[in-house]
Amino acid sequence: MNDCACSKCRAAATGTPGVVTNRAGLGSIRYRSGEYEDFLAAMIAGLSTASRPALAGLRTRDQDDPTIALLDAWAVTSDVLTFYTERLANESYLRTARERESLQELGKLVAFRLGRGAAAQTFLAFSFERPPVVPIRTPPDPGSGVIPVPGAVTLPERSRVQSVPGPGEVPQTFETVEEIEARPEWNSLTVVRTRPHRPVMDRTELWLKGIALDLRPGSAMLFVGATLDNDRWDLRLLTGVLADTANDRTHISWQHGLGSHSPFSPPAADAGALVLRKRLAVFGHSAPDWNLMSNTVRYSSSAAYLKGRVFVDDQHELDAIRKASAASEWPGFNAVSVVAGGVSVDVEGSHPDIVADSWVVLAQDGSAPYRELYRVVQSVELSRAEFAVSGPITRLTLAGEAHEFGTPRDVRVFAVSESVAIAEAPDPDALESRTIVVDGDAGEMREGRRLALVGESTDGAPFAELATLESVSVSGQRSTLTLQEAPSKPVVRATAAVLGNVALATHGETVTQILGSADARVPFVRFAVQQSPLTFVRADTPRGTESTLDVRVDDVRWKEVASTFAAGPGDRVFTTIDGPDGALEIAFGDGRHGARPATGSNNVRARYRKGTGAAGNVGRNSLTQALDRPLGLSGVSNPAPAEGGVDPEADEHARTSIPIPIRTLGRAVSLSDHADFALAFSGIGKASAVLLPSKAGRTVVVSVADELGLAPPDTVVSHLAAELRRFGDPFVRVVVLPCRVAYFRLALTIRVDPDREQAAVFAAVEAAVRGRYAAPARAIGSGVEWSEVIATAATVPGVVAIDLDRLYRGTPPALRKRLVAAQATASAGGIQAAELLALSPDPFDWRGEMP
């Protein structure tokens, strides 16, 4: 028995080709019957076999011998042939194929086409110049006139806007997909940030328009209606004055609330605010003390005061004089005099600014406080000498309640009323209703118009959301917009605005191409699309996208179909063929399955858009360069980031997607069908489905994520939900929700081979663990086992021992043997999606060296 293990003896013993076997589930297939050395050794060994006596005379085995050289060449040929045969065998199976063209061909076997990607979409807000106000004057010099700007502009479809690229980026072009009417006054409608704040019962503060009001603590404010019905007015002395310069308003406050509870008397419904600029004294307030006067003065003063009055006889007059002289104050020492229709009061000094029809408040202090409001009928300036004082006075005749006040020492006069405008108060409530009041005239907006609500959400993040107008009403300088739906998040009112000149836009730029000249004699004629990648936009289709390709022959539009097999001889249809490098060809029928295009010169034309993929997911306010500028356009931007852009389907994802048509057969019935249907949808990389009981009945809850484990855009989710309902059971409720991403943390202690660099091993361990448990590698609803974490780290070269010290989610830190991801649930609070449990992107708690 020959126990030699050399290649020559092995080849002689077993022969070539050898037997090759492969177990199931391998990532590659062994299909080579031998390699160069095996073939050469087998052929050289065959020179000495008894079955070939004619070769017995060939004694040499030197490599420079022509016969041996021939065998060597044939061994090389066999090696090359078996190498490519093995590659072809690998490319024939889905799991082992490595070339994209192979995956495309394998997909065709089950009528599956690899995902071509999807264009990002967003909405653009345009700003237009307001028409200038041309002053009325002599005509300007020639050439210096004002260029007229239209009051309304029609922004056409396919208006191009380009992004401003950041470092390492390239400009991305977007085009509008709808025509809109734009107006300068709709550029940005500020959401009203205030609310009515009238002087009502118990109010102790108010906002006034303007900041140059010359108010200060102690200023007198009068709140009164147009009339004095039921004595409903209030006078308050200010305790606080605060100017709000940014908003041109002033906040005032006082101590006691407006109105009265006992007796009940609320402020007037139409109460306005007036400031009483002067606080005056009644003539005589500075008279000397009557008790300090001599008897001569007392009697003479009393006599002078009583002179002219009618008495019964001299004795009565003498008694009156004596009685007045014995009083504690000057005779006739009254602040006001009652006259017909009101009172009269003499205020000290000259006050020409107290005019007729202005308001005056007489306020009596002391033991019996009392206030009364009057309207000035007449104001006369005089000179008066009485009560041992003299000087100029202003005699006011006042209309109002005839009331006797006390002495001039007890009464103050608040006069010189000046009306101030009441402003609305700041509205601190968040904007969360579908009814929005804005400053500006939006009366010409029509139902169904797209608007954008922008601002800052209550959680501090920028907010921008597309909305649809349901109705609008105008009142004065304000418009009330009613949207079809309320904002998805509460918005800080002080930051909110409605953008009216809004148009939807998608990634890509329109290209027009002459494909060539058709020849009706040629079946299945093909034409190449010169510019790629072709743009695919979101649509209600099973794959979630549709092409932007528009092909016309002799200016007649032909329809794109998945295959011309079912088309009739006269059907004007075409299909597209994907190339492995992203190129695209247009193929027509053969006259039996689809019509042939008519012969002509350059009569086959196409219009399409180029540009697609994740590169179009530009950030907010990136699309600012308008490539097409209608008259009056001053600026453009995207308030919200573009989203939904998906690159053409990756090879690894295609291995999962290609079998799906066989499992779903174009419909969603079972739970696995719903999950598979979602996985085949453009923009969805992970999906799970469960059946839950809910108030609405049995509900299939589909939790989805993109390939990175992030929530897909709302547009992708809504399109997927619509397609699942269309291709699913109409009697089963389907809800599609973005998955909830939950994070776990861990801590490792590692013993490193002393011959290896510790830092490099630590980095490799972290990379291995993150590669296994980061969100892109996780499945929805999958848990984490501590044994798997240890096994993953142990595969790193240089790791001698591992101690998993912590494995937990949430708080407090702990070591759990298993972490469970929550499944989808339905409760009274609503339906929640399943969790995607992934390793936190934050650093490990620690990753120390084991002693």
C-alpha positions, 0 to 999 in steps of 0.5 A: 500500500502506497501511503505517500501524500504527494500530489503526484501519488494522490492524483494517481490514486484518486484521479482527476477530476475528483468528486466535489460535495457541498453541504447546504447553507454555504456562502460559496460553492466548491465546484472545481474538479482540480487545480493546476497542480492536480491536473499536471500531476494526474497527466504526468502520472498517466504517462506511466500507466499500463493502459498507455504502452505507447508512452512507455518510451517517454522517459523524461519528466523534465519541464523543458521537454515539449511533451511535458510543456504541452501537459503543463499548458493543458493543466493551465487551461484546465485550471482556468476552465475549472476556475470560471466554471466554479464562478459560473456555478456560484453565480447561478445560485442566489446565496452565492452570486456576487455579480449584480448582473447575476442577481438581475438575471436570477430575479427575472426567473421569478419576475422580480426586478431589483429596486432601482432606488427612489428620489428624495422629496420635499417641499419648496417655499418661494419668496417673491418681491412685492410690487414697488410703490411708485411715488407720484412725481415727474416722470423719471429719466429714461432708463431709470424707471421702476421695473413692474413686478406682477402681483401674482406669478404662476410658478410652472411645473419642473421649476429647478432648484439646486442645493448648496453643497457642503464639504465632500458633497455635490450639488443636487437638483430638485424640480417642482412637480406641480404648478402653483399661483404665488403672491408676494403677500403669501411669502410668509404669513405670521401666526398671530402671537397674541390673543384678546386681552380686554379690561374685564372683571378682576383684571390687574394687568393690561397691554398697551400699544406703543412704548413711548407712552410716558407712563410710570408707576403711580400714573392714573389709568381710567377704564371707561366705555363710550358712556357712563351707563350704570356707573361702570368705570374704574380708576387705577394707579399703576404699580408696574410699567414694563416696555416690550420694545421688540413688539412695540407694546407696554405692559402695565399692572395695578393692585386691585382688580377691575370692577366691584363685587359689592355692589356688583359692577363689572367694567363696561363691555366696550371699556377703553383705556385712558391715562389721566396726565394731571393730578390737580388740587382744588383751589383753597387746598392751601388755605391757612388753618381756620382755627388760627385766624383772628376773630376779626378775620373770622367775622369779616370772612363770614360776613363776606361769605354770607353777603348776598344771601337772603335772610329773614331778618338781621338777627338771623344774619347775625346768628349765621355769621356767629355760627360760621365763625365758630366752625372748624373750617372756612365758611363755604369751604367746599371743593365743588359746587352743585350746578344743573346737570353736574358740578363745578370745581375750581382747580388751582392754576392755569390748565388750558389742556383741560378741554371740553369732552375730556374726562375728569375724576374727582377723588375724595380721600379721608374717612369717607373716600369717594370717586366720581367720573365726569365729562368736561362741559366747559373750562374757563380760566379765572383769578380768584381770591378767597380763604386768604389765598389768591391766584389763577384758577381753571373753573371746570363745569362737569357733567355727571352725577351731582354729588357734594364733596368735602373740603378742597383739602380732601379732593384731588382732580385727575384730569387731561385724559389721553386715550391709549390703544389697548393691545392684545396680550402674548399668547403662551399656548402652543399652536396645536389646532387646525385653525390658525389665525395669521396676519395678512390677507389670504382671502384669495387662497383656494381650498386644497392649496398646499401650505407649510407650517414652520417654527419650533416644536415645544420640544425645542426642535425645528418644525416644518410640515406640509398642510392642506388648506380647507377654508379661509376667512378674512377679518380686517388685516387678519385671515383665519386658515382652517387646515385639513389636519392639525399639526403633528406636534405642538408648535411654539406660537411665538416662532410659527409662520405659514408659508403660502407659496409652497410647491412639492419637489422631487430629486432629479433633473428633466432631460430630453433625448432623441433616442434614435430612428425606428425601423419597423423591420427590426423586432424588439428594437432597443434604444439606450438611455444616455444619462443615468441614473433614471429618477424613480418617484414615490407612487402607489405601486407594489414596489412604492415607486414609478418611473419618470420616463416618457417615451414618444414615437412620432409624438405619440406617447407609448406606455411602459409595462413590466413585460411585453409578453401579455401585450397585443400586436397593436399595443403601444408599449415598451419595457426597460432593461437594467444594465449591471452598471445602472445603465438603462435600455428601452425595448419595444415589441416584435409586432406580436407581443407589443407593436413595433415603432414605425420607421422614421428619422429620429422619431423616437424621443424620450423625456425623463429625469436623472438623479436619484438615491440617498444623495438627494436627502439634503438638509433643511434650507439647503435648496436655495439656488433657483435655476429657473427664475420667473419675474419677481422671484427673490428666494427659495428654500426647503424648510424641511429636509428632503427625505425618502431618497433610497439608493438602488437595491443593494446586492445583500438586500436583493438576496432577501427580496428576490424570493419574496414574489414567490412567497407573496404572489403579489398579495398580502394574506398571512402575517409573513406575507405582510412582512415580506410585502413590506420588505420588497417596498422601496425604502424598507429594510426591516419589517415584522408583522403581528395580529393584535386585537383592538377596539376596531377589531383584529388588526395586523400591525406591521412595524418597519424600519429602513436599512439603517434601522431608522424610522422611514419617512412618513410618505414611505409609511403611508404609501406602504400602508395604502398598498398593503390595504390594496393587495391585502384582505379588505376585511382586515385592518392594517396599520403600518408604524415605524419601529421603536428604537431602544438601546442597551448598554454593556461593559466588558473586561478583556484579557489580551494576549501579551504579544498583541497591542492592547489598544488594537485588540480593544478597538477590534472587540468594539468594532466586532460587537458594534458590527453585530449589535448596531441598529443596521444589523439588528432585526425588529423584535430580536432580543440579546443573549449574553452568551452571544455577546461573549461569543462575538467578542471572543472571535477577535484575534488576541482575546484570551478571556472575556468577562461581561460585567454589564448588560442592561437597558434603561437604569440602573446598570445591571448584568442581565442574561437576556434582554427582550425587545418589546413586541407590537402592542394594542391598548386603550392608549393606542397601538405601539410598534415593535422595538428594534433593540440595538447597542447604544452608540455611546461609549461602553460603560468600560472596557478594561484589562482583565488582571 
